[in-house]
Amino acid sequence: MRIITRSELAYRSKYDLDALLALVLQDIHNARQGSVEWQNAMVSLDNIRQEQAARNATWRPRGPGF
C-alpha cells in the first residue's frame, strides 16, 4: 500500500474519506505488524483521521432558529 497524503484527501468528499478509512483499516488488519505495508497504512490512517477532524472543526453557519 502506498501512503495517502493530506493533499490527496483535501479534494475528497466525506463519503470518500469514510470509504478510504475502511480500506486502510482492512489493510492494517491484513498486514504483518511492523512491515512496510503496515507502516504505510498507519500513516495513511493518521492522515485520514486528521483530515476528518479538520473538517469537523470548521465553523458552519446554522439556519434560522438554531
MIZALUM-144940 format. One line per field, with one value per residue: residue in one letter; x, y, z of N, C-alpha, C, O in turn; residue number from 1. Coordinates in pm, whole numbers, plus 50000, padded with zeros to 5 digits. Layout:
N
bati = (a, ...)
nX = (X, ...)
nY = (Y, ...)
nZ = (Z, ...)
caX = (X, ...)
caY = (Y, ...)
caZ = (Z, ...)
cX = (X, ...)
cY = (Y, ...)
cZ = (Z, ...)
oX = (X, ...)
oY = (Y, ...)
oZ = (Z, ...)
marmar = (NUM, ...)
This chain:
66
bati = (m, r, i, i, t, r, s, e, l, a, y, r, s, k, y, d, l, d, a, l, l, a, l, v, l, q, d, i, h, n, a, r, q, g, s, v, e, w, q, n, a, m, v, s, l, d, n, i, r, q, e, q, a, a, r, n, a, t, w, r, p, r, g, p, g, f)
nX = (50084, 50046, 50125, 49865, 49827, 49775, 49721, 49605, 49373, 49233, 49067, 48871, 48542, 48332, 48223, 48396, 48624, 48537, 48510, 48775, 48892, 48783, 48901, 49174, 49183, 49123, 49350, 49545, 49469, 49520, 49792, 50125, 50228, 50445, 50558, 50646, 50417, 50224, 50317, 50292, 50015, 49938, 50032, 49873, 49623, 49641, 49658, 49406, 49234, 49317, 49238, 48959, 48906, 48982, 48790, 48559, 48602, 48569, 48388, 48045, 47778, 47453, 47109, 46816, 46679, 46828)
nY = (49882, 50222, 50545, 50758, 51089, 51405, 51613, 51480, 51395, 51625, 51696, 51512, 51376, 51360, 51107, 50965, 50977, 50824, 50575, 50528, 50514, 50275, 50093, 50128, 50048, 49780, 49702, 49741, 49546, 49316, 49325, 49242, 49322, 49594, 49570, 49717, 49772, 49780, 49997, 50207, 50201, 50278, 50543, 50652, 50612, 50787, 51030, 51037, 51047, 51293, 51469, 51428, 51523, 51790, 51883, 51851, 52040, 52285, 52591, 52615, 52793, 52809, 52750, 52969, 53007, 52823)
nZ = (50000, 49925, 50066, 50162, 50110, 50285, 50109, 49894, 50013, 50064, 49856, 49849, 49913, 50209, 50217, 50054, 50215, 50432, 50307, 50224, 50475, 50573, 50392, 50450, 50717, 50683, 50538, 50735, 50915, 50765, 50710, 50816, 51138, 51178, 50929, 50608, 50458, 50660, 50812, 50622, 50590, 50847, 50856, 50655, 50772, 50991, 50850, 50723, 50946, 51055, 50853, 50857, 51116, 51089, 50913, 51066, 51257, 51142, 51121, 51068, 50941, 51089, 51012, 51031, 51354, 51495)
caX = (50000, 50117, 50076, 49766, 49870, 49670, 49684, 49513, 49248, 49166, 48970, 48776, 48420, 48323, 48195, 48522, 48712, 48486, 48542, 48920, 48920, 48751, 49003, 49301, 49169, 49134, 49492, 49617, 49434, 49579, 49938, 50203, 50265, 50583, 50602, 50637, 50276, 50155, 50359, 50228, 49872, 49924, 50049, 49752, 49516, 49659, 49624, 49261, 49174, 49345, 49151, 48823, 48900, 48990, 48660, 48462, 48634, 48538, 48263, 47943, 47661, 47327, 46991, 46740, 46614, 46915)
caY = (50000, 50350, 50640, 50854, 51216, 51502, 51690, 51397, 51384, 51755, 51707, 51400, 51403, 51292, 50966, 50907, 50959, 50709, 50453, 50508, 50472, 50132, 50019, 50134, 49962, 49642, 49680, 49728, 49415, 49209, 49336, 49197, 49438, 49636, 49563, 49843, 49791, 49817, 50133, 50297, 50207, 50356, 50684, 50688, 50619, 50912, 51139, 51038, 51095, 51436, 51540, 51423, 51612, 51928, 51918, 51860, 52156, 52409, 52653, 52618, 52870, 52734, 52818, 53049, 52934, 52723)
caZ = (50000, 49925, 50165, 50115, 50168, 50320, 49990, 49817, 50086, 50069, 49747, 49859, 49989, 50337, 50189, 50005, 50332, 50508, 50231, 50234, 50612, 50581, 50317, 50522, 50835, 50635, 50506, 50862, 50970, 50684, 50702, 50932, 51218, 51163, 50790, 50534, 50424, 50785, 50846, 50527, 50623, 50970, 50820, 50581, 50872, 51064, 50759, 50705, 51070, 51067, 50757, 50911, 51232, 51040, 50855, 51174, 51340, 51072, 51160, 50966, 50988, 51101, 50960, 51128, 51463, 51559)
cX = (50088, 50053, 49978, 49795, 49751, 49628, 49590, 49375, 49167, 49056, 48866, 48654, 48426, 48303, 48318, 48618, 48668, 48521, 48692, 48959, 48894, 48857, 49136, 49295, 49180, 49279, 49575, 49593, 49506, 49732, 50003, 50251, 50414, 50634, 50587, 50491, 50197, 50190, 50296, 50079, 49849, 49939, 49924, 49634, 49522, 49620, 49473, 49193, 49199, 49256, 49006, 48808, 48902, 48856, 48554, 48482, 48599, 48401, 48168, 47823, 47537, 47214, 46919, 46675, 46701, 47014)
cY = (50124, 50442, 50736, 50985, 51306, 51582, 51611, 51394, 51513, 51767, 51595, 51441, 51327, 51141, 50894, 50882, 50839, 50578, 50424, 50461, 50322, 50048, 50015, 50047, 49814, 49608, 49663, 49590, 49302, 49212, 49285, 49321, 49467, 49633, 49701, 49873, 49838, 49961, 50236, 50312, 50289, 50505, 50733, 50703, 50750, 51032, 51150, 51092, 51244, 51517, 51541, 51518, 51758, 51971, 51933, 51985, 52288, 52459, 52655, 52697, 52782, 52817, 52898, 52961, 52831, 52789)
cZ = (50000, 50028, 50097, 50187, 50199, 50198, 49900, 49882, 50085, 49964, 49749, 49941, 50122, 50316, 50134, 50122, 50414, 50439, 50238, 50373, 50628, 50509, 50392, 50647, 50797, 50600, 50633, 50922, 50896, 50678, 50831, 51006, 51205, 51020, 50724, 50499, 50545, 50822, 50753, 50556, 50750, 50943, 50745, 50676, 50949, 50976, 50738, 50830, 51092, 50974, 50805, 51029, 51188, 50981, 50963, 51258, 51271, 51112, 51043, 51017, 50992, 51047, 51068, 51232, 51532, 51649)
oX = (50191, 49940, 50004, 49788, 49641, 49510, 49503, 49273, 49046, 48961, 48782, 48661, 48513, 48360, 48341, 48685, 48751, 48559, 48733, 49048, 48975, 48897, 49203, 49392, 49238, 49326, 49665, 49685, 49548, 49794, 49943, 50306, 50498, 50741, 50522, 50447, 50113, 50102, 50251, 50025, 49750, 49866, 49877, 49553, 49420, 49555, 49418, 49103, 49111, 49205, 48938, 48706, 48831, 48815, 48466, 48389, 48599, 48308, 48205, 47774, 47518, 47223, 46958, 46622, 46653, 47095)
oY = (50128, 50419, 50787, 50992, 51286, 51617, 51670, 51392, 51511, 51843, 51586, 51528, 51243, 51059, 50777, 50778, 50762, 50481, 50309, 50377, 50250, 49943, 49912, 49978, 49734, 49498, 49579, 49526, 49203, 49111, 49285, 49413, 49378, 49686, 49790, 49987, 49927, 50039, 50341, 50422, 50362, 50586, 50843, 50794, 50816, 51124, 51260, 51176, 51314, 51622, 51643, 51587, 51841, 52086, 52019, 52030, 52392, 52381, 52692, 52669, 52694, 52940, 52893, 52854, 52758, 52721)
oZ = (50067, 50072, 49989, 50309, 50147, 50185, 49835, 49813, 50105, 49984, 49659, 50027, 50143, 50388, 50165, 50127, 50462, 50505, 50255, 50388, 50688, 50559, 50396, 50680, 50871, 50630, 50637, 50973, 50957, 50645, 50938, 50946, 51219, 50991, 50780, 50510, 50534, 50860, 50799, 50548, 50758, 51001, 50771, 50661, 50970, 51025, 50736, 50819, 51142, 51012, 50795, 51040, 51246, 50999, 50952, 51324, 51335, 51133, 50931, 51126, 50908, 51039, 51185, 51202, 51618, 51711)
marmar = (1, 2, 3, 4, 5, 6, 7, 8, 9, 10, 11, 12, 13, 14, 15, 16, 17, 18, 19, 20, 21, 22, 23, 24, 25, 26, 27, 28, 29, 30, 31, 32, 33, 34, 35, 36, 37, 38, 39, 40, 41, 42, 43, 44, 45, 46, 47, 48, 49, 50, 51, 52, 53, 54, 55, 56, 57, 58, 59, 60, 61, 62, 63, 64, 65, 66)
